[in-house]
């Protein structure tokens, strides 16, 4: 673990102002934590991190998964490429079983539900800033389940990051063209990802894929 500086400098990336204000209020209760910047989009997060000099100007990034434009997982990967030593904590309203494992595998220093206890939020920030990984009980259980199911064939855990993005949008009922427009991909590229997703999940069409996603969420297998 690395020694903590006197003041931990935090950037909050979330497109909802009420969430940012709530997080700032929680962090303001800690004399050793200071929110030095906030951003509403993934692109803004990357620009602000760059402007602040990465780990020279920041100690932790608190990053929402569901961001407009570049989503949180895209931003996480970009940050780990450009500033590998900058700790990133992921925030979400999704339960740990859905995204925690994927975030940790992509280099996040922890995964927090937005309804997490304020003490856990502060503990996570301090743990990440010291070079550690914060694991809530739910995240630890999701990781353990992922290890236990590592040999299972098929399923969302086998999807690449881009495949998982397409999978998530397909199961929300979006068309290939709509997905292409949202992700900035050509429709034929989206169709290729869709074919791979169907093969990996064993679904024959979008209806079966939606049923698969519902069944997977109900059985609480991690992705």
Residue pairs with C-beta under 8 A, 6 or more apart in sequence:
1 130
1 131
1 132
2 129
2 130
2 131
3 130
4 32
4 126
4 129
4 130
5 59
5 129
6 32
7 32
7 33
7 34
8 32
8 33
8 34
8 59
8 60
8 125
8 126
8 129
9 34
9 36
9 57
9 58
9 59
9 60
10 27
10 33
10 34
10 35
10 36
10 58
10 59
10 60
10 61
10 62
10 125
11 35
11 36
11 37
11 38
11 39
11 45
11 48
11 49
11 52
11 58
11 60
11 61
11 62
12 20
12 23
12 24
12 35
12 37
12 38
12 39
12 62
13 38
13 39
13 40
13 42
13 44
13 45
13 61
13 62
13 63
13 64
13 67
13 72
13 75
14 20
14 23
14 38
14 40
14 62
14 63
14 64
14 67
14 91
15 40
15 41
15 64
15 66
15 67
15 68
16 64
17 40
19 64
19 91
19 114
20 38
23 35
23 62
23 91
23 121
24 35
24 38
26 118
26 121
26 122
27 33
27 34
27 35
27 121
27 122
27 125
28 35
29 118
29 122
30 122
30 125
32 126
33 122
33 125
36 52
36 57
36 58
37 48
37 52
37 58
39 45
39 47
39 48
40 68
41 67
41 68
41 69
41 70
42 67
42 68
42 69
42 70
42 71
42 72
42 74
42 75
43 69
43 70
45 61
45 63
45 67
45 75
45 79
46 70
46 75
46 78
46 79
46 82
49 58
49 61
49 79
49 82
49 83
49 86
50 82
52 58
54 82
54 83
54 85
54 86
55 83
55 85
55 86
58 86
59 87
59 129
60 87
60 88
60 89
60 109
60 125
60 128
60 129
61 79
61 86
61 87
61 88
61 89
62 89
62 91
62 125
63 72
63 75
63 76
63 88
63 89
63 90
63 91
64 72
64 90
64 91
64 92
65 71
65 72
65 73
65 90
65 91
65 92
65 94
65 99
65 103
66 72
66 92
66 93
67 75
70 78
71 165
72 90
72 91
72 92
73 102
73 103
73 106
73 161
73 165
74 161
76 88
76 90
76 103
76 106
76 107
76 108
77 106
77 107
77 161
79 86
79 88
80 88
80 106
80 107
84 107
87 109
87 128
87 129
87 131
88 107
88 108
88 109
88 128
89 108
89 109
89 110
89 111
89 112
89 124
89 125
89 128
89 134
90 99
90 103
90 108
90 110
90 111
90 112
91 112
91 113
91 114
92 99
92 111
92 112
92 113
92 114
93 113
93 114
93 115
94 113
95 113
95 138
96 111
96 113
96 136
96 138
96 139
96 141
96 142
97 138
97 142
97 145
97 220
97 221
97 222
97 223
98 217
98 222
98 223
99 111
99 223
100 111
100 138
100 139
100 142
100 143
100 222
101 142
101 143
101 146
101 157
101 222
101 223
102 161
102 164
102 223
103 111
104 110
104 111
104 133
104 139
104 143
106 161
109 127
109 128
109 132
109 133
109 134
110 124
110 127
110 128
110 133
110 134
110 135
110 136
110 139
111 136
111 139
112 120
112 121
112 124
112 134
112 136
113 136
113 138
116 124
116 136
120 136
123 134
124 134
127 133
127 134
128 134
135 143
142 222
143 222
145 220
145 221
145 222
146 157
146 222
149 155
149 157
149 221
149 222
150 157
154 200
154 201
154 202
155 200
155 201
155 216
155 221
155 223
156 164
156 167
156 201
156 213
156 216
156 221
156 223
157 221
157 222
157 223
158 200
159 167
159 197
159 200
159 223
162 183
162 193
163 193
163 196
163 197
163 200
164 223
165 183
166 179
166 183
166 190
166 193
166 194
166 197
167 197
167 201
167 209
167 213
169 178
169 179
169 182
169 183
170 179
170 194
170 197
170 206
170 209
170 210
171 209
171 210
171 213
173 210
174 182
176 187
176 190
176 191
176 194
177 187
177 190
179 185
179 190
180 186
180 187
180 189
180 190
183 190
185 193
197 203
197 209
198 204
198 205
198 209
201 209
201 212
202 212
203 209
203 211
203 212
216 223
